[in-house]
Amino acid sequence: MLVLVASVLAVLSAALVGGRLPRLFEVRLRASWLALLALLLQVVVLQVLEDGPRPLLVSIHVAAYSMAAAFIWWRAGSRGPPNVDGTQTWR
């Protein structure tokens, strides 16, 4: 619920300052498969294997967080999306 509220507030705040929502689809994320795999692993651990052996669950959690961290690290190396006015603020 918190993620949903935060997402709605983010979209509304961007619209209030003159941003355009369709520009969001122009963002190209490197290694997006890594973030999706990390999310899938979290869902499997929390919903499917919730009563499984603890060492296995902890190992999968650590792997998922490592994948998410790698995705963020790769994302940090990119130039980033252009601002509303077309200028770049990163690198």
N, C-alpha and C positions, 0 to 999 in steps of 0.2 A: 504494500500500500504506500509506503514511504517513497519508493522508487517511482511509482506512478504519479504521486503528487509533485515530486521534484521534477519529473519530466514535463509535466503540464506547466509548471511554473517557469521552467527554462524556455519552453516554446513561447509562452506568453510574454516573458520579459524580452526575448529577442524580437518579437513582433512589435512591442511597444517602442523599441529604439530604432525601428525602421528596417530591421533585418527581413530577409525573404526566406521563407521555409524551403522553397524548391532548391536553394543553393546548398542545402544540407546533402542533397543527393549527388552533388559534385565532389564531395569529399571521397578520396580514394585511400583506403586503409591498407597498408602493407601487412601481410601475415594475418589477415582477418580470420583465417581458418584456425589460427592458434587460439584466439579469443573464443571462438565458437566451440572448439574442442574443450577448452577449460570450463566453459559453462555447461557443456554436456556432461563432463565428468562430475561436476558439482551436483547436477540433477540426479545422476545415477547414484551417487553416494547418499544423498539426502532422501531420495524417494524410493529407490529400488533396493539398495543394499544396506538400508539403515540398521539392520540387525546382524550385519556381517561381522567377521573378525576385526577387532579394533585395529591391529597393526596394518591390515589391508586398507581400511578406511582412512587411516591417518596418512598412509603412503599416497593414496589417490588424492587426498586433499592437498598435500604438499606438491604433488605433480601439477595439479590444477592451478594452484597459486603461482608456481614457477612459470607455467605457460602464460598466465595472465601478466606476470611481470615482464616476461620476454616480449609480449605483444606491446606493452607500454614502452619498453625500451626501444623497440624498433620504431614505434610511432614517434618517439621523441627525436629520432634522427631525421625525420622528414621536415620539409619546409613548412608544412601546415597549410591550412586552407586560407585563401585570401579573405581580407576583411570585407565588410559590406561595400566599402568604397573602392575595392579592387587592389588595395595596397597589401603588402606582406608585413607582418610584425615579427615573424620568427626568422632567424638566420638570413 
